[in-house]
Amino acid sequence: MEINELEKPEYYINRELSLLEFNVRVLAQAKNEYVPLLERLNYLCISSSNLDEFFEVRVASVLQMANIDPIACSSDGLTPNEQLEHIGIKAHELVDEQYHVLNEILIPKLKEQGIRFIRRDKWSDVQRKWLSKFFNEELLPILTPVGLDSAHPFPRILNKSLNFIISLTGKDAFGRNSGRAILQVPRALPRIIQLPADETNSGTYDFVFLSSVIHAFVNELFNGMTVKGCHQFRVTRNSDFFVDDDAIDDLLHAVEGELVMRNYGDEVRMEIDEGCPEQTIEFLKERFRLNPARIFKVKGPVNLSRLQAIYSLIERPDLKFSPFKPYSPIQLGRKKNVFDAIKKQDILLHHPYESFLPVVEFIRQAAVDPNVLAIKQTLYRTGVDSPVVNALVKAARAGKEVTVVIELRARFDEKENINLAAKLQEAAVHVVYGVVGYKTHAKMCLVLRKEGKILRNYVHLGTGNYHPKTARVYTDYGLFSCQKELGEDVRRIFVQLTSLGKVTKLNKLLQSPFTLHDGLLSKIEREISNKEAGKPAKIIFKVNAVVEEQLIQALYRASQAGVEVQLIVRGVCCLRPGIKGISENIQVRSIIGRFLEHTRVYAFENAGNWEVYGASADLMNRNMFSRVETCFPIENKKLHDRILADIDCYLKDNTQSWLLQSDGSYLQLQPKEGEEAITAQTLLLKGMQK
């Protein structure tokens, strides 16, 4: 079959709808009775937060495309307006289900456990008295309602802020009667208030929503007037920003300028109390220029993600995941020389099952080792107060040559990365922002150490960020090595990022935007040739997303040749499996569990001589063509066999595994009668509890 035949729209799943399906799977965890109750609430909050970002970035992008080129089609054949229509239907179904899960499932079950969200019509006299005092002392002084009239235009509504639209009658001190006011609630205020048990005769874990408190006492803000209606709403705005790479002289200042505008991008969604009168909703709809498909009437707080705050307030270990201590490899213990250990053999870490501390220790020891001359590192998301950053600062102050490539445009971490750059520069670290036009998404650290007459390169390459907090909840691989060719490759990439010059050939690494895409295509074609020659052929990819069309078509060709293709894809997958004659040899599964699956692994059977790669890149256009990414080989057979064994756990999972169907839906696997229940993450966790 010709390649152009594989471009038919019916062979592709819409990217945006696939992303919504991912959030359906996340929300399903909130309904899973085998998940601890407070963790179920967390999953509900995560699905809400994910949906926020979906509208801020993905829907905003489709809306822009609808204005720029309304007849353009995505790979699945849908125009932007058709995509928006499908998104509207699916998103409304998802939001309705979120509030059903909250109101009909989680709140009743939490109440059974003595955790109550008390409605204002159920407050006792003692509780009401305490909340009235709380309102007058803690809220009233900082709340600023704005009456709407010719001298008070409609205020600028911050992105995702809690607001109230208030209907009034009567005249104020100046004889004005606008009929409406807007109240914006400062973000610093807690969205959930825990009632003090001793002062209010409440239970240990009785909570009240901030919105309920404001609603109950809103009259206090309008002396002499009558409040006829008070309804909460929230507006989501386009939060992606554009930096013209060809027109900027200073990337830092350009990003800082765009951050100021992020809170005031175009409106893409409004959530509003379902009890709000239609006339008021119509008023807001016109104000924000939103069509009905992007207005969501909700039964509860307009920002479910803020419910996550109660997790840390409730000391109920029985309602949370059991704590665990990540395993620390003996050879990388705190009192051992990490360079001696790496010199003996490559070392693989699998987070969060194995501790992230050895990565911090690697940089910490480099900072104080008199034989270390230089440290070079990429930082995408890490945090200003990270121990990794502190070690780099210490190294620079100790006189080491320290170079850090910071990606300023790591979405939603831009401000933190700007502050991080300032902190490092104050310590005399050489800070660069990569290459204009290409995000630096590679995860790598290089330590140059003088050992006698030899200058040896020690490297760490990872599939995830240098972020100790996310390393406790994201699954990722990290490789330590001092292989000469691998170290030289990493050094050359750092030269690319910090200076000017032509692309140099790499020994072992595949790199975006130069060799990764072609390298993966070549390896897929090799599996096809091996299959046609009667040799063992199999492809296993574990990634976060599959979108890029040329690679999807290559996988279709592999399937047509009879190559078994196993894809473990956490989120978006535009490839449609199970199409007769096209993709019947491809199976796609998604694992949703306690940890966020984040590892990127590319494995090829290669006629029985398996090749296994870890990578920072997913199968997406941006990863292949507009980012700096690394894909590194795991050449030690013991280590790559270990990764293949890990993958095998995922392929056998029959409890947290969802199989993608050819219609784009997902089916959660269940153990068959008499079959052992297998949960990959649990198996991997138990395997490390040594």
C-alpha positions in Angstrom: 0.0 0.0 0.0 1.3 3.5 -0.9 2.1 5.9 1.9 -0.6 8.3 0.8 -3.2 5.6 1.4 -2.1 5.7 5.1 -3.0 9.4 5.3 -6.8 8.7 5.1 -8.6 10.7 7.9 -10.4 7.6 9.1 -7.1 6.1 10.2 -6.5 8.9 12.8 -8.0 9.9 16.1 -8.5 13.5 16.8 -5.8 14.8 19.1 -8.1 17.0 21.3 -10.7 14.3 21.7 -8.0 11.8 22.6 -6.8 14.2 25.3 -10.3 14.4 26.7 -10.4 10.6 26.8 -7.3 10.7 28.9 -9.2 12.9 31.5 -12.1 10.4 31.4 -9.6 7.7 32.5 -8.2 9.9 35.2 -11.7 10.7 36.5 -12.4 6.9 36.5 -9.9 6.6 39.3 -12.1 8.9 41.4 -14.8 6.3 41.0 -12.5 3.3 41.7 -13.4 1.8 45.0 -10.0 0.1 45.3 -8.4 3.5 45.5 -8.1 5.1 49.0 -10.9 7.7 49.4 -8.7 10.9 49.7 -6.7 9.8 46.7 -10.0 9.5 44.8 -10.7 13.1 45.6 -7.2 13.9 44.4 -8.0 12.2 41.0 -11.1 14.3 40.7 -9.0 17.5 41.3 -6.4 16.3 38.8 -9.1 15.8 36.1 -10.4 19.3 36.8 -6.9 20.8 36.7 -6.1 18.9 33.4 -9.3 20.3 31.9 -8.3 23.8 32.8 -5.1 23.4 30.9 -6.9 21.7 28.0 -9.0 24.9 27.6 -6.2 27.3 28.2 -3.9 25.7 25.6 -5.6 23.2 23.3 -9.0 24.8 22.9 -7.4 28.2 22.6 -5.2 26.9 19.8 -8.2 25.4 17.9 -10.1 28.7 18.3 -7.2 30.6 16.9 -7.0 28.2 14.0 -10.7 28.7 13.4 -10.1 32.4 12.9 -6.9 32.0 10.8 -7.8 29.1 8.6 -11.4 27.8 9.2 -11.2 25.2 6.4 -7.9 23.6 7.5 -8.3 20.0 8.5 -6.4 18.0 11.2 -5.1 14.6 10.3 -8.5 13.0 11.2 -10.3 15.3 8.7 -12.0 17.7 11.1 -12.1 21.5 10.5 -11.4 23.7 13.6 -15.1 24.4 14.0 -16.0 20.7 13.7 -13.4 20.0 16.4 -14.9 22.7 18.6 -18.3 21.1 18.2 -17.1 17.7 19.2 -15.0 19.1 22.1 -18.0 21.0 23.4 -20.1 17.8 23.6 -17.4 15.7 25.2 -16.3 18.4 27.6 -19.8 19.0 28.9 -20.2 15.3 29.5 -16.9 15.2 31.4 -17.8 18.2 33.6 -21.3 16.8 34.4 -19.6 13.6 35.4 -17.1 15.4 37.6 -19.8 17.1 39.6 -21.8 13.8 39.8 -18.7 12.1 41.2 -18.3 14.9 43.7 -21.9 15.3 44.9 -23.2 11.8 44.6 -20.2 9.7 45.4 -17.3 11.4 47.1 -19.1 13.8 49.5 -21.4 11.1 50.9 -18.4 8.7 51.3 -16.3 11.4 53.0 -19.2 12.1 55.3 -19.2 8.5 56.3 -15.6 8.9 57.3 -16.3 12.0 59.4 -15.2 14.5 56.7 -18.0 16.9 56.0 -18.5 19.8 53.6 -21.3 21.7 55.4 -23.8 23.6 53.3 -24.8 27.1 54.5 -28.4 26.0 55.1 -27.1 23.4 57.5 -24.9 25.6 59.6 -25.6 25.6 63.3 -26.1 28.9 65.1 -22.6 28.5 66.7 -21.0 27.8 63.3 -22.8 30.7 61.7 -21.7 33.1 64.4 -18.0 32.0 64.0 -18.2 32.3 60.2 -19.8 35.8 60.5 -16.9 36.9 62.6 -14.5 35.2 60.2 -16.1 37.1 57.3 -16.0 40.5 59.0 -12.4 40.1 60.3 -10.7 38.1 57.6 -12.6 38.7 54.4 -14.5 42.0 54.5 -11.4 44.2 54.7 -9.9 42.8 51.6 -12.9 42.2 49.4 -13.6 45.0 46.8 -16.9 44.8 45.0 -17.3 46.9 41.9 -20.7 48.3 41.0 -21.3 48.4 37.3 -22.2 51.9 35.9 -20.7 54.4 33.5 -18.0 55.3 36.0 -17.3 51.7 36.9 -16.8 49.6 33.8 -16.8 45.9 33.9 -13.5 44.9 35.6 -10.8 42.8 33.9 -11.4 39.3 35.2 -8.3 37.3 36.0 -7.8 33.9 34.4 -9.3 31.2 36.5 -10.1 33.5 39.4 -13.2 33.1 41.6 -15.8 35.8 41.0 -19.3 36.7 41.9 -21.9 38.5 39.9 -24.4 40.2 42.4 -27.8 41.5 41.6 -28.9 44.5 43.7 -31.9 46.7 44.4 -31.9 50.1 46.1 -29.7 53.2 45.9 -26.2 53.7 47.3 -24.9 56.7 49.3 -24.7 58.7 46.0 -28.1 57.8 44.8 -26.8 55.3 42.3 -28.6 52.1 41.3 -26.6 50.0 38.8 -28.4 46.8 39.6 -25.3 44.7 39.3 -21.9 44.4 40.9 -18.8 42.1 40.4 -16.8 40.8 43.2 -13.3 39.3 42.5 -12.0 37.1 45.3 -8.2 37.5 45.9 -6.3 34.3 45.1 -4.5 34.5 48.4 -7.7 33.5 50.2 -8.2 29.8 51.0 -11.1 28.3 49.0 -11.9 25.8 51.8 -12.2 26.8 55.5 -11.8 24.3 58.3 -14.1 24.9 61.1 -12.3 24.9 64.5 -13.9 22.1 66.4 -13.5 23.6 69.9 -15.0 27.0 68.9 -17.8 25.8 66.7 -18.8 22.5 68.3 -17.9 20.9 64.9 -16.3 17.7 63.9 -12.6 17.4 63.6 -12.8 17.5 59.8 -15.7 19.9 59.1 -15.2 22.2 56.2 -17.0 25.1 54.5 -16.5 26.5 51.0 -15.2 30.1 50.8 -17.9 30.7 48.2 -20.6 29.7 50.7 -19.2 32.1 53.3 -19.2 35.0 50.8 -22.6 34.1 49.6 -24.0 34.0 53.2 -22.6 37.4 54.2 -22.4 39.3 50.9 -25.0 41.8 52.2 -22.3 43.2 54.5 -20.6 44.6 51.4 -23.6 46.6 50.2 -24.8 48.7 53.2 -28.4 49.9 52.7 -29.0 47.9 49.5 -30.7 44.5 49.0 -28.9 41.6 47.4 -31.3 39.8 45.2 -28.8 37.3 43.7 -25.2 36.2 44.2 -23.7 33.7 41.8 -20.1 32.5 41.5 -18.4 32.2 38.1 -14.9 31.6 36.7 -13.5 32.5 33.3 -10.7 30.5 31.6 -8.5 32.4 29.2 -6.0 31.6 26.5 -2.8 31.0 28.5 -0.5 30.1 25.7 1.7 32.9 24.6 3.6 33.8 21.5 7.1 35.0 21.3 8.3 36.0 17.9 11.6 34.3 17.7 12.7 36.4 14.6 11.9 39.7 16.2 13.3 39.5 19.7 16.7 40.7 21.0 16.3 39.5 24.6 14.3 36.3 25.2 14.2 36.8 28.9 12.5 40.2 28.6 10.2 38.9 25.9 9.0 36.1 28.1 8.5 38.4 31.1 6.4 40.7 28.9 4.2 37.8 27.8 3.7 36.6 31.3 2.1 39.9 32.3 -0.6 39.3 29.6 -1.3 35.6 30.4 -4.0 36.5 32.9 -5.8 38.5 30.3 -5.8 36.4 27.2 -9.0 35.8 25.2 -11.8 34.1 27.0 -12.3 30.4 26.1 -14.6 29.1 28.8 -16.9 30.2 31.6 -18.1 28.1 34.5 -21.0 29.4 36.5 -23.4 28.4 39.3 -26.2 26.4 37.8 -28.7 28.4 39.8 -27.8 31.7 38.1 -30.7 33.2 36.2 -30.6 33.0 32.4 -30.7 36.8 32.1 -27.5 37.1 34.1 -25.8 34.3 32.2 -26.7 36.0 29.0 -25.2 39.2 30.3 -21.9 37.5 31.0 -22.0 35.5 27.8 -22.2 38.7 25.8 -19.6 40.3 27.9 -17.1 37.5 27.3 -18.1 36.8 23.8 -18.7 33.1 24.4 -21.0 30.8 22.6 -23.2 28.4 24.6 -20.9 25.4 24.0 -18.3 27.1 26.1 -20.5 27.9 29.1 -20.6 25.3 31.8 -23.3 25.4 34.5 -22.0 23.6 37.6 -23.5 22.3 40.8 -20.8 23.1 43.3 -17.6 25.2 43.5 -16.4 26.5 40.1 -12.9 25.3 40.7 -12.8 21.7 41.8 -9.0 21.5 41.8 -8.9 23.7 44.9 -10.5 20.8 46.8 -7.0 19.3 46.8 -6.1 21.5 49.7 -7.9 19.3 52.2 -5.6 16.4 51.5 -2.9 17.9 53.7 -5.3 19.0 56.3 -6.6 15.6 57.1 -4.5 13.2 59.0 -6.1 9.9 58.0 -3.4 7.6 56.6 -6.0 4.9 56.1 -7.6 7.1 53.5 -4.4 7.7 51.6 -1.9 5.6 49.6 0.5 3.7 51.9 3.8 5.5 52.2 6.9 3.9 50.8 10.6 4.5 51.0 12.3 4.6 47.6 15.1 2.1 47.2 18.6 3.6 47.1 21.2 1.5 45.1 24.0 0.5 47.5 26.8 1.6 45.1 25.3 5.1 45.1 25.0 5.5 48.9 25.5 9.0 50.4 29.0 8.2 51.8 30.2 6.5 48.7 32.1 8.0 45.8 29.6 8.1 42.9 32.3 8.6 40.3 34.0 5.3 41.4 30.7 3.6 41.1 29.8 4.9 37.7 33.3 4.1 36.4 32.8 0.5 37.2 29.5 0.2 35.3 26.5 2.1 33.9 23.9 2.5 36.5 20.1 2.8 35.8 17.6 4.4 38.2 13.8 3.9 37.9 12.0 6.7 39.8 10.0 6.8 42.0 10.6 3.2 42.9 14.3 4.1 43.3 15.4 7.3 45.0 16.2 10.6 43.2 18.8 11.3 45.9 21.6 9.7 43.9 21.1 12.3 41.2 21.3 15.1 43.7 24.3 13.4 45.3 26.0 13.2 41.9 25.9 16.9 41.5 26.6 17.6 45.2 29.8 15.5 45.1 30.8 17.1 41.8 30.4 20.5 43.5 33.0 19.7 46.3 35.3 17.3 44.4 38.6 19.1 43.7 39.1 17.0 40.6 35.9 18.2 39.0 36.6 21.1 36.7 33.2 21.7 35.1 29.5 20.9 35.4 27.0 21.4 32.5 23.3 20.9 33.0 19.9 21.4 31.4 17.0 22.6 33.6 13.4 22.5 32.3 11.3 22.3 35.5 13.1 22.1 38.8 12.1 24.8 41.3 14.3 27.6 42.7 14.8 25.9 46.1 15.7 22.6 44.6 18.7 20.7 46.1 19.9 20.3 42.5 20.1 24.1 42.1 21.7 24.5 45.5 24.4 22.1 44.5 25.1 24.0 41.3 25.3 27.3 43.2 27.8 25.6 45.6 29.9 24.4 42.7 30.1 27.8 41.1 31.1 29.4 44.4 33.7 26.7 44.8 35.3 27.9 41.5 33.9 25.2 39.2 33.0 26.1 35.7 29.2 25.7 35.8 27.0 26.2 32.8 23.2 25.8 33.0 20.8 25.8 30.0 17.4 27.0 31.3 14.3 26.7 29.2 12.4 29.9 30.0 9.4 28.7 28.0 8.5 25.6 30.0 4.8 26.1 30.0 3.4 27.4 33.3 6.9 27.4 34.9 8.1 30.5 33.1 8.1 32.8 36.1 9.8 30.2 38.3 12.5 29.6 35.7 13.1 33.4 35.3 13.7 33.5 39.1 15.9 30.4 38.9 18.0 32.1 36.2 18.5 35.1 38.4 19.6 33.0 41.4 22.1 31.1 39.3 23.5 34.2 37.7 24.0 35.8 41.2 26.3 32.8 42.0 28.3 33.4 38.8 26.8 30.4 37.0 26.9 30.7 33.2 23.2 30.8 32.3 22.0 30.5 28.7 18.5 30.0 27.4 19.2 27.4 24.7 18.5 28.1 21.0 15.9 30.6 19.9 13.0 28.9 18.1 13.7 25.5 19.8 12.7 24.6 23.4 15.5 22.8 25.2 13.6 19.7 26.6 16.6 17.4 26.9 17.4 16.1 30.4 21.2 15.8 30.8 24.0 16.6 33.1 27.7 16.4 32.3 30.5 16.4 34.8 34.1 16.8 33.6 36.6 15.3 36.0 40.4 15.3 35.8 41.7 11.8 36.8 45.5 11.8 36.5 46.2 12.7 32.9 42.7 11.8 31.7 39.7 14.2 31.5 36.8 11.9 32.0 33.1 12.8 31.2 30.5 11.5 33.6 26.9 11.9 32.4 23.4 11.6 33.7 20.7 11.3 31.0 17.0 11.1 31.9 13.5 10.8 30.6 12.2 13.3 33.2 13.0 16.6 34.8 15.5 17.4 37.5 12.7 18.0 40.0 12.9 16.1 43.3 9.2 16.5 44.1 7.9 15.2 40.8 10.4 12.4 41.0 8.4 11.0 43.9 5.2 10.7 41.8 6.4 10.5 38.1 7.9 7.3 36.7 11.1 8.1 34.9 14.4 6.4 34.0 17.8 8.0 34.6 21.2 6.6 33.3 24.6 7.3 34.8 27.5 6.5 32.5 31.1 7.5 31.8 31.2 5.8 28.4 33.6 7.9 26.3 31.5 8.2 23.2 28.3 8.9 25.2 30.1 11.6 27.2 31.5 13.2 24.0 28.0 13.3 22.5 26.6 15.1 25.5 29.5 17.6 25.4 28.8 18.3 21.7 25.2 19.0 22.4 26.1 21.4 25.1 28.4 23.2 22.7 25.4 23.5 20.3 23.3 25.0 23.0 25.8 27.5 24.3 27.7 28.6 21.2 27.4 28.8 17.4 28.4 26.4 14.8 27.3 23.5 12.5 25.7 20.3 13.7 28.4 17.8 14.5 27.8 14.0 14.1 27.0 12.2 17.3 28.3 8.7 18.1 25.4 7.1 20.0 22.7 9.7 20.9 19.8 10.5 18.6 18.9 14.1 18.9 16.0 16.3 17.9 15.6 18.3 15.7 18.4 16.6 13.7 18.6 12.8 13.9 15.8 11.5 16.2 12.9 11.4 13.8 14.9 9.8 10.9 16.6 7.5 13.4 13.3 6.1 14.7 11.9 5.8 11.1 15.0 3.9 10.1 14.7 1.5 13.0 11.0 0.9 12.3 11.9 0.1 8.7 14.6 -2.3 9.9 12.0 -4.2 11.9 9.9 -4.4 8.7 12.8 -5.8 6.7 13.6 -8.3 9.5 10.1 -9.6 9.5 10.0 -9.9 5.8 13.3 -11.9 6.0 11.8 -14.2 8.6 13.8 -12.8 11.5 12.5 -11.8 14.9 10.8 -8.4 14.8 8.9 -6.5 17.4 8.5 -2.8 18.4 7.6 -1.6 21.9 7.2 2.1 22.6 6.3 3.6 26.0 5.6 7.3 25.7 3.2 10.0 26.8 1.8 10.8 23.4 1.6 9.5 19.8 0.8 12.3 17.4 3.4 12.7 14.6 2.0 11.4 11.3 5.1 10.1 9.6 5.9 7.9 12.6 2.3 6.7 12.8 2.4 5.8 9.2 5.7 3.9 9.7 4.0 1.9 12.5 1.1 1.2 10.2 3.5 -0.2 7.6 5.1 -2.3 10.3 1.8 -3.7 11.3 1.0 -4.5 7.6 4.3 -6.4 7.4 3.2 -8.5 10.4 5.5 -6.8 13.0 4.0 -6.9 16.4 3.7 -3.4 17.8 3.0 -2.7 21.4 2.4 0.9 22.4 2.0 2.0 26.0 0.8 5.6 25.7 -0.3 7.5 28.8 -2.2 10.3 27.1 -2.9 11.4 23.6 -2.8 8.7 20.8 -3.8 9.7 17.3 -3.0 6.2 15.9 -6.1 4.1 15.5 -5.4 0.4 16.3 -7.3 -2.6 15.1 -8.1 -1.5 11.6 -8.2 -4.5 9.3 -5.3 -4.5 6.9 -3.8 -1.4 8.5 -3.2 -1.7 12.2 -4.5 -5.1 13.4 -1.0 -6.0 14.7 -0.9 -2.8 16.9 -2.1 -2.8 20.5 -2.3 0.5 22.4 -2.7 0.6 26.2 -2.7 3.4 28.8 -1.7 2.8 32.4 -3.4 5.1 35.0 -2.4 4.5 38.5 -0.8 5.9 41.7 2.2 7.3 39.8 2.1 9.4 36.6 3.6 7.3 33.8 6.3 9.5 32.3 9.0 7.2 31.1 9.8 7.3 27.4 11.3 4.0 26.1 11.9 3.0 22.5 12.7 -0.8 22.1 13.3 -2.7 18.9 13.8 -6.5 18.8 16.4 -6.2 16.0 16.5 -9.8 14.9 16.9 -11.0 18.5 19.5 -8.4 19.5 17.3 -6.0 21.3 18.0 -2.2 21.1 16.5 -0.2 24.0 16.5 3.6 24.2 15.4 6.0 26.9 14.4 9.5 25.7 13.1 12.9 26.7 10.9 13.0 23.6 7.4 11.7 22.8 6.1 10.9 19.3 4.9 14.5 18.7 5.7 17.0 16.0 7.1 19.5 18.6 9.4 16.9 20.1 10.8 15.8 16.7 11.1 19.2 15.0 11.0 22.2 17.3 12.7 21.0 20.5 16.2 19.9 21.5 15.7 16.3 22.7 18.0 13.4 23.5 17.4 9.7 22.9 20.0 7.6 24.6 20.9 3.9 24.2 20.8 1.5 27.2 23.7 -0.7 26.0 24.4 -2.7 29.2 22.5 -5.9 28.6 21.6 -6.4 32.2 20.1 -2.9 32.3 18.1 -3.1 29.1 16.8 -6.5 30.1 15.6 -4.9 33.3 13.8 -2.2 31.3 12.2 -4.9 29.1 11.1 -6.8 32.2 9.5 -3.6 33.5 7.7 -3.1 30.2 6.5 -6.7 30.4 4.8 -5.8 33.8 2.9 -3.1 32.0 1.9 -5.4 29.2 0.5 -7.9 31.7 -1.3 -5.3 33.8 -5.0 -6.2 34.0 -6.2 -3.8 36.6 -4.9 -0.3 35.7 -4.5 -0.9 32.0 -6.9 0.6 29.4 -6.9 -0.7 25.9 -7.6 1.8 23.0 -10.4 0.6 20.8 -10.5 1.3 17.0 -13.4 3.8 17.6 -11.2 6.0 19.9 -12.7 4.8 23.2 -10.8 3.0 25.9 -11.8 -0.3 27.6 -10.4 -0.9 31.1 -9.1 -4.4 31.6 -10.3 -6.6 34.4 -8.9 -10.0 35.5 -10.8 -12.8 34.0 -12.4 -15.4 36.2 -9.7 -17.4 38.0 -7.0 -15.0 36.6 -4.5 -13.3 38.9 -4.9 -9.6 39.3 -1.7 -7.9 38.1 -1.0 -4.2 38.8 2.3 -3.1 37.2 3.1 -0.2 39.5 2.4 -2.4 42.6 4.7 -5.1 41.2 7.5 -2.6 40.5 7.1 -1.0 43.9 7.2 -4.4 45.7 10.2 -5.4 43.7 12.2 -2.4 45.0 11.3 -2.8 48.7 14.5 -4.6 49.5 
